């Protein structure tokens, strides 16, 4: 299955590599700008000054009223930068809509396989989560390691704060932003645009998938979770390449994020023993079993679309 079949072209005078860079930068700037707009929209609903709001957003712990503002700002920024900007870019440069990414026919079976594959891979990825979380940089990078560890700890505190669901409303907000807006926007940018343009430029789908996955992981700015997120991005990339329809990696991303949030709220209700901050891997025997299951599911998924292509 060749994803170049979606006929996404580079604007006149711009190489495929240039188009990938332009979309990447536009998405980042759009997300930043959108987050600022989202924060500005929330100002009338905040009792303090603009400066107080900015400081509170950087360190929201202990201020329950900031949770809604953070989710709104993050969701607005992601929707603006990762969805609206790419849609506008495609409309301006090619006079087309994003439906171009969804034209390959997809039945129900691949979507079910996608969900099971992602959940199975989450078990396998726990091994890389533990390894990456405990990674030691060389001595000459000790300064970077200290900075990265401090940033990681700060982001972990914010994540814990945001996922400490006090009520159904908190969970719904988190689910919309993390499990719906983020998968749609990030897959549109990284798999739909960047992976496609890099494939056209490099003529090598594996280069396109892995470079897109590297960029996908890098923008999250969590270096002690870089490898597991990189592998997740690569999984989404291959699912898109084999299926040729962006709905597949979007569903995969949705399942990964949504399933994690469901685990969090179940743990909050003490239904299961789960800790979102715990980076310890599952037993190696369990990981190996699920690695075999994941590999089998991926082979079946790939062959399913290969057979449909040659018919």
VENHU-V574337 format. One record per helix or strand of 3 or more residues. SS is the DSSP state (hx for helix, st for strand). FROM is the first residue (numbers start at 1). LEN is the number of residues. If there is no record, write none. Layout:
BEGIN
ss:SS from:FROM len:LEN
ss:SS from:FROM len:LEN
END
This chain:
BEGIN
ss:hx from:3 len:4
ss:hx from:16 len:30
ss:hx from:50 len:9
ss:hx from:66 len:29
ss:hx from:98 len:5
ss:hx from:108 len:26
ss:hx from:139 len:24
ss:hx from:168 len:35
ss:hx from:205 len:14
ss:hx from:223 len:21
ss:hx from:246 len:23
ss:hx from:284 len:27
END
